[in-house]
Amino acid sequence: MTALLYLLGVVLFVLAILVSIGLHELGHMIPAKKFGGKVTQYFIGFGPTVWSKQVGETEYGVKAVPLGGYVKIVGMLPPGAEQLGETTVDAEGNTVTRVRKSNTGMFTQLISDARAAEWELVRHEDEDRLFYKMASWKKIVVMAGGPSVNILIAFLIFLGIFSTYGQRSVEPDAGAPVIDSVSTCVIPYEDGVRECRASDPPSPAYEAGLRPGDTVTSFNGVTVTGWDQLRSLIRDNAGGEAVIGYERDGQLRTGTTSTTVQARPTSDTDVTLTQVGFLGVTPTSHLEVVRGGPLFTLQEMGGMAKDTVVALATLPVKVWDVALAVVGVQERAADSPISIVGGGRIAGEVTSAESFPIAEKSVFLLSLIAGFNFFIGVFNFVPLLPLDGGHIASAAWEWIRRGWARLRRRPDPGYVDAAKLLPVAYVVASALLVMGVVLIVADLVVPMELGLQ
C-alpha cells in the first residue's frame, strides 16, 4: 500500500505540473491568436513527438520529455536590415520569403541562421500576421500571458487553502518560555529528525541540567520574558558561555554551559542557513490558525515573491553547492533548490507517510503544486532571453523608444531586433540546461528527505 501511495503522489504531482505547463502555453497562444498572430504549433514536452493532431493551422501535441512546452508563433524575429529577402515558390505553389544567410562572424552566423529558420515558415499571406509586427503592448500581453497564468494558478490554490484550511503555524506560548523538550545531543540541521548517535555531542541544554517543564527566567543575567527574546539571546551568543536561570517546581535554579554554533534557518520564514548559537530546547506551544480571502492571499504571495527573487539571485551559487553534494564533497543543504524530479519524490514521500493526516497531505501537495507554479511564473518574468521576460523587455523597450520618438517628433525608430540578443539567449539557455541537469541528477543521487514516517 505504501508503494502505491508513493506512486500516486508522484503521478498526481507530475500530472498537475503538466496541466500547469499546458495552461502556461495557452496563456501565450490564446492572446496571440486573438491579436491575429499565426500559431503553427502547441506542444507539451520536448523531444520526439508522442502524439499530435492538426486543427486548422495549428498542430497540437505531446512530446516525450515532459520538462516544459512551447507554442510556435510565426514571425518572432524580424529580418535584418543588412539582409535581402528572396521570394520563391515551393512545391505546392505557395509564395515563400527566405532570408539570405550571412557568413561573417560566429555570432553573426548564429543570428543569421536563426532568422533564416524563422522565415522558412513565413508565407506571403502571413505578412500582416507576423509577431514582430504586432503593437508593442500586444507583444507584452502575449509573452506575459504564460507566466501570468502560472501565478494565477498559484493564487487560486493558495486562496482555496487560506480561506478554508487556513495558514497554520505553531506559535510559542506567551510569557516566560516553558521548556517542552530538551535535545540530548546536537544533531546537524541537515540531518533532519533522527535518533542520537554515539558520535553526536551532548546538547548544551542537557549539559546545563535543563529538563521539560522548566521555566527559563534569565540568560546571562538578562531577564527573559518570552521565547522570541530567549531565541535571539541564544543565537547571538554564538559559542560563548551561557548562564541560564530557570524555575523548577517553584524553586529557582541556575545552570551553566556554553552554547554551540550550528547552521540553522535564518528565521521561521527564511530557510537560508546561518551559523548561530544553539542551546537545544523547544518551548511549549499552540497551533495558531489564520484564515483570509483574496487580500490576505495577495499579502502572503507578496512575501513569497520577495523570497523567490532572493532565491533566483542566489540560484547559481546554490546549484553549485548541490553539484558539490552530488560528487560527495559536502552534504546537500536543507534549503537547496530541487527539480521537478525532487518535487515528485517529495510528493510521493508525503502521500505515503502513514503518520501524516489526509487533510495535511492534501494541503501539502496543493501547496507544493502552487509553489512550483509561482516559482515558474516569477522565473519566467526574468528579463533575459530565452525566457518570456526577455521578450517582454524587448517589447517594452520598443514601446518606450517609439513613444519617445513621437514626443520629440522624430521618425519612427522601428522594431527592436530581439535577434541581436540571441547570443545572450544561447548562453542563458545553456546555463539553465546545465543547472537543470545538475538538479535532476542530485534529486536522484542525493535527494531531499523530509524524514516522515
Secondary structure, 3 states (H helix, E strand, C coil): CHHHHHHHHHHHHHHHHHHHHHHHHHHHHHHHHHCCCCEEEEEEEEEEEEEEEEECCEEEEEEEEEEEEEEEECCCCCCCCCCCEEEEECCCCCEEEEECCCCCCHHHHHHHHHHHHHHCCCEHHHHHHCHHHCCHHHHHHHHHHHHHHHHHHHHHHHHHHHHHCCEEEEEECCCCCEEEEECCECCCHHHCCCCCCCCCCECHHHHCCCCCCCEEEEECCEECCCHHHHHHHHHHCCCCEEEEEEEECCEEEEEEEECEEEEEECCCCCCCEEEEEECCEEECEEEEEECCCHHHHHHHHHHHHHHHHHHHHCHHHHHHHHHHHHCCCCCCCCCCCCCHHHHHHHHHHHHHCCCCCHHHHHHHHHHHHHHHHHHHHHHHCCCCCCCHHHHHHHHHHHHHHHHHHHHCCCCCCCCCCHHHHHHHHHHHHHHHHHHHHHHHHHHHHCCCCCCCC
